[in-house]
Amino acid sequence: MTNIVSSALRPLRERKVVKEQRKVLERELAEFRTRADVLDFERTLDRYPDGMTRELRIMLAAGQALRG
């Protein structure tokens, strides 16, 4: 593969990896079974700025909403 084609495909591969990693994280966050687990994780997130944790909080809430 030429360097030009390889360079053009790199961002696509990187996006695919990020998407796969996000799905794994979403599944892991959805596995929190008890309210105590969720609260413990939220307390951990509270130690960091909202800008760093916002996406994790959204994923956590979505996973819990799916559980009912």
C-alpha positions in Angstrom: 0.0 0.0 0.0 1.3 3.4 -0.8 2.1 5.9 1.9 -0.7 8.2 0.6 -3.3 5.5 0.8 -2.0 4.3 4.2 -2.1 7.8 5.5 -5.6 8.3 4.2 -6.9 5.1 5.8 -5.2 5.7 9.2 -8.0 8.0 10.6 -10.6 5.5 9.6 -8.8 2.7 11.5 -8.4 5.0 14.5 -12.1 5.9 14.5 -13.0 2.2 14.3 -10.7 1.4 17.3 -12.2 4.3 19.4 -15.8 3.1 18.5 -15.0 -0.4 19.6 -13.4 0.8 22.8 -16.4 2.9 23.5 -18.8 0.0 23.1 -16.7 -2.1 25.5 -16.8 0.7 28.1 -20.6 1.1 27.6 -21.1 -2.6 28.2 -18.9 -2.5 31.3 -20.7 0.5 32.8 -24.1 -1.2 32.1 -22.9 -4.1 34.2 -23.1 -2.2 37.5 -25.8 -4.2 39.3 -26.4 -2.4 42.5 -27.0 1.2 43.4 -24.0 1.0 45.7 -21.8 0.1 42.7 -23.1 3.1 40.8 -22.7 5.5 43.8 -19.2 4.3 44.3 -18.3 4.9 40.7 -20.0 8.3 40.8 -17.9 9.3 43.9 -14.8 8.4 41.9 -15.9 10.6 39.1 -16.6 13.4 41.5 -12.9 13.7 42.1 -12.4 14.9 38.5 -13.6 17.9 36.6 -17.0 17.6 34.9 -15.4 18.1 31.5 -13.4 15.0 32.0 -16.2 12.8 33.3 -19.3 14.1 31.5 -19.2 11.4 28.8 -18.7 8.6 31.4 -21.6 9.9 33.4 -23.9 9.9 30.4 -22.8 6.3 29.5 -23.4 5.2 33.1 -26.9 6.8 33.2 -27.8 5.3 29.9 -26.7 1.8 31.0 -28.7 2.1 34.2 -31.8 3.4 32.3 -31.7 0.3 30.1 -31.7 -1.9 33.2 -34.8 -0.1 34.5 
